[in-house]
């Protein structure tokens, strides 16, 4: 029984680089000489290998175009170290909060001051009374405020300590911030803006709420740090998001996110609720006894609190609110001149860095509205034949893949010898010439059995 001879499968034609003429292996993607993508794969939009030969008008970033990135990292690191001074102030404020219980408790028990009948309210933005607390009920509520603030600060530190340490060590990305960095940066920015508005407005004593006792300040400011976050951030941002997301069947995976916040993306609905709640927050300060000058800085502060609630959670917004309101409380209960001097210098320093952060967040808002990034290094466009020289075209023998024993190709970082010559050292590509893996574009190889073995994917060429 005989069978007809089957025709031998046809071999695909040998393909050569259209730029330098070098032979490209059958399974190769890149030219082993200049790094260009083979012509039959140009439509696949594969990036070139290394910095050898770039296709016409191919945009890419180079070290010379990235000089601003280290500057941003340096500024971020310096800012992180300045934030350490405020974190020390925040820890001192927590100590004052706990110590304040010994001052506030006797006043509530004895009901010796008018404020010991405290009214919980809603801000719509007019003040709407809800319930009046006094006696043991008010005392229990005050202790709950202390627990809520300490718990929020604890969560704040635990979640942000690791990423913040990387920012101190200059190991974090410039555009990605830890919850600690974002919270304190926003506090610096709002502090600067509030001081600027207060100076430009020339506020009088009639536009500031009437002075109260130390016990009342300790209670009222602790109450504002928690209660205002509940009635503004949770009731005006979290719950409306829950209702709308249920209606469009796109709710968060965890229902508690609408109460404790965190993990929300800044979409149109989130931005609208953020702006509306911040405006109500600012006007409520005016209806609550402050002068009209307080509306704008309070609204900007509301933007910061709401942003933290959406991105990082209620713990971050309570920490920022507490840190802002209790900023001067340590010197209110102490007669130390040194502490007052240190606090004053710290406020000036934080406000100075607040200018930097305020400009930064204004730029981020412009980026959000415009849909493009600003202050980024621009890509350098390479045009054929102008920026970088390449190795000369190989000889006709090399174009056919025929290595001669003593034939040499001079490279930037060494000499490659073929045939029976000694094996060359592992090669790392430079700006021109050098090894390029035809399969993956890797630029490091070792000599193995008369061929180069790619150190990335192991391809032999």
LOVEXPA-592278 format. One line per 8 residues: number of its first residue (from 1); for each residue x, y, z of C-alpha. Coordinates in Angstrom, 2 decimals. Layout:
NUM) X Y Z | ...
This chain:
1) 0.00 0.00 0.00 | 1.51 3.33 -1.02 | 0.68 6.83 -0.08 | 1.34 10.05 -1.82 | 4.10 12.17 -0.40 | 2.74 15.06 1.61 | 4.09 18.46 0.62 | 6.46 19.93 3.16
9) 4.93 22.82 5.10 | 6.06 26.12 3.72 | 8.32 28.16 5.93 | 7.24 31.72 6.63 | 9.44 34.21 4.83 | 12.30 35.67 6.80 | 11.42 39.16 8.04 | 13.99 41.92 8.35
17) 13.88 45.16 10.31 | 12.76 47.97 8.03 | 14.98 50.43 9.88 | 18.37 48.73 10.32 | 18.00 45.62 8.13 | 18.69 43.04 10.85 | 17.03 39.63 10.67 | 14.15 39.12 13.10
25) 13.62 35.58 14.44 | 10.40 33.81 13.51 | 8.91 34.17 16.99 | 10.49 37.54 17.62 | 8.57 40.75 18.26 | 11.48 43.20 18.40 | 14.52 43.80 16.23 | 17.53 42.35 18.11
33) 19.71 45.24 16.91 | 17.74 48.47 17.29 | 14.69 47.42 19.32 | 12.05 48.46 16.78 | 8.82 46.48 16.57 | 8.68 44.19 13.52 | 6.74 45.65 10.62 | 4.00 42.98 10.61
41) 3.12 43.91 14.20 | 3.18 47.69 13.89 | -0.61 47.82 13.95 | -0.67 46.22 17.44 | 0.60 49.45 19.06 | 3.43 47.63 20.86 | 5.86 50.02 22.58 | 9.48 50.00 21.44
49) 12.17 48.29 23.51 | 14.27 50.62 25.59 | 15.54 53.96 24.32 | 17.14 52.89 21.05 | 15.03 53.71 18.05 | 11.54 55.11 18.50 | 8.84 55.19 15.83 | 7.89 58.50 14.32
57) 6.17 60.82 16.83 | 6.05 58.15 19.52 | 5.54 60.02 22.85 | 7.53 58.73 25.78 | 8.89 60.04 29.09 | 12.62 60.35 29.62 | 14.63 61.08 32.77 | 15.37 64.60 31.57
65) 11.64 65.27 31.36 | 10.94 63.95 34.86 | 13.00 66.40 36.91 | 9.87 67.80 38.56 | 8.83 64.45 40.06 | 11.68 64.37 42.63 | 10.90 68.00 43.55 | 7.30 67.04 44.31
73) 8.53 64.11 46.38 | 10.86 66.39 48.35 | 8.06 68.88 49.03 | 5.77 66.05 50.09 | 8.39 64.61 52.44 | 9.16 67.98 54.02 | 5.43 68.57 54.48 | 5.08 65.17 56.15
81) 7.77 66.07 58.69 | 6.03 69.39 59.40 | 2.85 67.39 59.95 | 4.56 65.55 62.78 | 4.44 68.76 64.81 | 0.68 68.98 64.32 | 0.23 65.31 65.18 | 1.97 66.10 68.47
89) -0.50 68.98 68.92 | -3.38 66.59 68.16 | -2.12 64.14 70.79 | -1.95 67.02 73.28 | -5.52 68.00 72.38 | -6.67 64.45 73.16 | -4.99 64.72 76.56 | -6.82 68.03 77.11
97) -10.09 66.39 76.04 | -9.70 63.65 78.66 | -8.55 66.09 81.31 | -11.49 68.33 80.45 | -13.86 65.70 81.84 | -12.66 66.67 85.33 | -13.58 70.28 84.56 | -16.90 69.72 82.78
105) -18.36 66.95 84.96 | -18.80 69.03 88.17 | -20.45 71.84 86.19 | -22.98 69.46 84.62 | -23.71 67.68 87.92 | -24.22 70.93 89.81 | -25.98 72.63 86.86 | -24.16 75.79 87.81
113) -24.14 77.31 84.29 | -26.86 78.02 81.74 | -25.38 75.79 79.02 | -25.90 72.67 81.14 | -29.30 72.48 79.48 | -27.93 71.72 76.03 | -30.09 71.60 72.92 | -29.31 69.17 70.10
121) -30.30 70.67 66.76 | -30.48 70.28 63.01 | -29.06 72.84 60.58 | -31.21 73.27 57.43 | -29.42 75.84 57.40 | -31.55 77.52 60.07 | -31.12 76.04 63.52 | -33.98 73.63 64.32
129) -34.03 72.40 67.97 | -34.55 68.67 68.45 | -34.15 67.71 72.11 | -32.84 69.28 75.31 | -30.32 67.35 77.42 | -29.51 68.03 81.05 | -28.30 66.34 84.20 | -27.25 62.71 83.96
137) -28.42 62.49 80.33 | -26.16 65.37 79.31 | -23.27 63.87 81.28 | -23.66 60.49 79.57 | -23.84 62.25 76.21 | -20.64 64.17 76.99 | -18.81 60.96 77.84 | -20.04 59.45 74.56
145) -18.55 62.44 72.74 | -15.18 61.81 74.39 | -15.28 58.11 73.45 | -16.30 58.90 69.86 | -13.45 61.40 69.41 | -10.82 59.09 70.90 | -12.09 56.17 68.80 | -12.01 58.29 65.64
153) -8.46 59.48 66.31 | -7.37 55.92 67.07 | -8.81 54.60 63.79 | -7.22 57.59 62.04 | -3.74 56.76 63.38 | -4.02 52.98 62.95 | -5.17 53.22 59.31 | -2.69 55.88 58.30
161) 0.48 55.10 60.27 | 2.00 52.68 57.75 | 1.38 54.71 54.57 | 2.38 57.92 56.38 | 5.70 56.35 57.37 | 6.38 55.67 53.68 | 5.71 59.34 52.97 | 8.23 60.29 55.64
169) 10.78 57.98 53.97 | 10.03 59.43 50.49 | 8.76 56.04 49.29 | 5.18 57.05 48.46 | 3.79 58.26 45.16 | 3.36 62.01 44.81 | -0.34 61.86 43.91 | -1.38 59.16 46.37
177) -1.80 60.24 50.00 | -2.35 58.42 53.24 | -5.35 59.36 55.35 | -2.96 61.12 57.76 | -1.34 63.20 55.03 | -4.67 64.06 53.38 | -6.34 65.02 56.68 | -3.53 67.19 58.03
185) -2.92 68.72 54.60 | -6.57 69.77 54.40 | -6.34 71.18 57.93 | -3.33 73.29 56.91 | -5.19 74.52 53.82 | -8.40 75.42 55.69 | -6.40 77.06 58.49 | -4.62 79.28 55.98
193) -7.88 80.20 54.25 | -9.69 80.94 57.53 | -6.89 83.21 58.76 | -6.75 84.97 55.39 | -10.50 85.65 55.38 | -10.42 86.82 59.00 | -7.61 89.28 58.22 | -9.19 90.62 55.04
201) -12.66 90.89 56.61 | -11.48 93.03 59.55 | -13.83 91.21 61.90 | -15.05 92.97 65.02 | -15.88 91.58 68.43 | -19.59 91.73 67.59 | -19.10 89.16 64.82 | -17.63 86.50 67.10
209) -19.81 84.43 69.50 | -19.86 85.65 73.08 | -17.03 84.33 75.24 | -17.91 81.48 77.59 | -16.28 79.63 80.44 | -13.58 77.04 79.92 | -15.99 74.24 80.79 | -18.45 75.40 78.15
217) -15.72 75.66 75.52 | -14.53 72.13 76.33 | -18.04 70.76 75.92 | -19.26 72.83 72.97 | -16.18 72.20 70.81 | -16.24 68.46 71.55 | -19.93 68.40 70.70 | -19.33 70.23 67.40
225) -16.62 67.75 66.39 | -19.08 64.84 66.53 | -22.63 66.14 66.32 | -22.03 68.42 63.33 | -20.42 65.55 61.44 | -23.51 63.43 62.12 | -26.12 66.01 61.06 | -24.18 67.35 58.05
233) -21.97 64.63 56.66 | -24.08 61.53 57.46 | -27.57 63.02 57.13 | -26.83 65.29 54.16 | -24.34 63.14 52.21 | -24.44 59.51 53.35 | -28.20 58.96 53.60 | -29.10 60.77 50.33
241) -26.48 58.63 48.57 | -28.07 55.53 50.08 | -31.53 56.50 48.82 | -30.34 57.36 45.32 | -28.12 54.28 45.04 | -31.01 52.05 46.11 | -33.20 53.68 43.46 | -30.68 53.09 40.69
249) -29.60 49.71 42.15 | -25.97 50.66 42.41 | -25.48 50.70 46.16 | -22.15 50.14 47.89 | -21.18 46.58 48.79 | -21.28 47.46 52.49 | -24.36 49.33 53.71 | -22.44 50.74 56.65
257) -20.35 52.79 54.19 | -23.26 55.23 53.96 | -23.01 55.83 57.72 | -19.29 55.59 58.45 | -18.27 56.85 54.98 | -15.16 55.97 53.02 | -14.56 54.35 49.65 | -16.77 56.65 47.55
265) -15.65 57.89 44.14 | -16.20 61.57 43.35 | -19.05 61.35 40.85 | -21.57 64.01 39.90 | -24.01 63.10 42.69 | -21.27 63.01 45.32 | -19.96 66.41 44.24 | -23.44 67.98 44.27
273) -24.17 66.65 47.76 | -20.73 67.77 48.93 | -21.28 71.33 47.68 | -24.85 71.56 49.01 | -23.96 70.25 52.48 | -20.94 72.57 52.69 | -23.06 75.59 51.77 | -25.59 74.67 54.48
281) -22.73 74.16 56.93 | -21.35 77.63 56.18 | -24.72 79.42 56.47 | -25.52 77.56 59.69 | -22.53 79.20 61.36 | -24.02 82.59 60.50 | -27.47 81.66 61.81 | -25.80 80.16 64.88
289) -24.25 83.43 66.01 | -21.14 84.06 63.92 | -20.69 87.08 61.67 | -21.23 86.89 57.91 | -17.47 86.65 57.37 | -17.59 83.11 58.83 | -19.79 81.71 56.05 | -17.05 81.31 53.44
297) -14.31 79.71 55.61 | -16.90 77.45 57.26 | -18.16 76.35 53.84 | -14.60 75.63 52.68 | -14.06 73.67 55.88 | -17.27 71.79 55.11 | -15.82 70.82 51.72 | -12.76 69.39 53.48
305) -14.87 67.49 56.06 | -17.20 66.14 53.38 | -14.35 65.06 51.10 | -12.71 63.15 53.95 | -16.05 61.53 54.81 | -16.51 60.33 51.23 | -12.97 59.13 50.62 | -11.70 58.01 54.04
313) -14.70 57.82 56.38 | -16.30 59.58 59.34 | -13.26 58.91 61.56 | -11.10 61.17 59.37 | -13.66 63.99 59.25 | -14.22 63.86 63.03 | -10.44 63.94 63.58 | -10.07 66.96 61.29
321) -13.01 68.75 62.96 | -11.66 68.01 66.43 | -8.12 69.02 65.51 | -9.40 72.32 64.13 | -11.72 73.20 67.00 | -9.36 72.11 69.81 | -6.32 73.78 68.22 | -6.04 76.44 70.93
329) -7.60 74.52 73.83 | -4.26 73.44 75.40 | -3.34 77.09 76.02 | -6.88 77.86 77.22 | -6.49 75.59 80.23 | -2.80 76.29 80.84 | -0.97 79.42 81.98 | 2.30 78.28 80.37
337) 3.90 81.07 78.34 | 6.15 78.55 76.61 | 3.21 76.46 75.46 | 1.45 79.56 74.16 | 4.59 80.60 72.26 | 5.08 77.14 70.76 | 1.41 76.97 69.73 | 1.59 80.41 68.13
345) 4.72 79.51 66.15 | 3.10 76.25 65.14 | -0.03 77.99 63.85 | 2.09 80.37 61.77 | 4.11 77.45 60.36 | 1.01 75.37 59.59 | -0.70 78.32 57.92 | 2.41 78.93 55.79
353) 2.35 75.33 54.58 | -1.40 75.73 54.25 | -0.79 78.16 51.39 | 1.04 75.39 49.50 | -1.71 72.88 50.21 | -4.45 75.36 49.34 | -2.88 75.98 45.92 | -2.40 72.23 45.47
361) -6.06 71.46 46.16 | -7.21 74.30 43.91 | -5.15 72.71 41.12 | -6.71 69.33 41.88 | -10.20 70.84 41.65 | -9.30 72.39 38.28 | -8.01 68.99 37.14 | -11.26 67.36 38.24
369) -13.36 69.90 36.36 | -11.21 69.94 33.22 | -10.55 66.20 33.09 | -6.79 66.56 32.57 | -3.73 66.66 34.76 | -1.75 69.83 35.29 | 1.90 70.42 36.22 | 2.93 67.08 34.77
377) 6.16 66.49 32.79 | 5.40 66.71 29.08 | 6.37 63.75 26.88 | 9.35 64.14 24.58 | 8.45 63.32 20.97 | 11.16 61.47 19.07 | 11.40 62.01 15.32 | 13.36 59.57 13.19
385) 16.95 60.53 12.61 | 17.19 63.46 15.01 | 17.52 62.74 18.72 | 19.42 59.47 19.19 | 22.02 57.79 16.93 | 21.78 54.06 16.34 | 24.28 51.36 15.58 | 25.27 51.10 11.88
393) 23.44 48.50 9.75 | 25.02 45.03 9.99 | 26.87 43.42 7.16 | 24.99 41.31 4.55 | 26.20 38.14 6.29 | 24.68 39.25 9.56 | 21.45 40.19 7.77 | 21.14 36.54 6.77
401) 21.78 35.45 10.36 | 25.29 34.07 9.59 | 27.59 34.82 12.52 | 31.31 34.74 11.62 | 33.86 33.65 14.24 | 35.80 36.90 14.44 | 33.07 39.33 13.46 | 32.38 42.06 16.04
409) 29.73 44.62 16.73 | 30.87 47.51 18.90 | 28.36 48.40 21.64 | 28.12 51.13 24.20 | 28.87 48.88 27.18 | 30.95 46.05 25.70 | 31.69 43.87 22.67 | 29.54 40.99 21.40
417) 31.54 38.30 19.62 | 30.01 35.44 17.67 | 31.10 31.96 16.70 | 33.88 30.33 18.68 | 35.04 33.52 20.37 | 34.90 33.77 24.18 | 31.49 34.46 25.70 | 30.79 38.14 26.36
425) 29.61 39.42 29.75 | 25.87 39.99 30.36 | 24.76 43.07 28.45 | 22.59 45.96 29.62 | 21.22 48.21 26.92 | 22.20 51.86 26.67 | 20.77 54.73 24.68 | 22.04 53.21 21.44
433) 22.94 49.69 20.45 | 22.99 46.71 22.80 | 21.00 43.54 23.27 | 17.23 43.46 22.76 | 15.20 40.29 23.30 | 13.20 39.67 20.10 | 10.31 38.20 22.09 | 9.77 40.45 25.15
441) 12.02 43.43 24.50 | 14.21 42.70 27.54 | 17.63 44.35 27.54 | 19.67 41.91 29.65 | 21.05 38.55 28.48 | 23.74 35.97 29.09 | 25.79 33.91 26.65 | 24.63 30.28 26.56
449) 25.69 27.60 24.06 | 26.67 30.14 21.42 | 23.47 32.20 21.72 | 22.06 34.92 23.94 | 19.53 33.87 26.59 | 17.17 36.62 27.72 | 17.33 37.06 31.50 | 13.63 38.07 31.57
457) 11.85 35.38 29.53 | 14.65 32.89 28.68 | 14.30 33.23 24.90 | 17.42 32.13 22.97 | 18.51 34.25 20.01
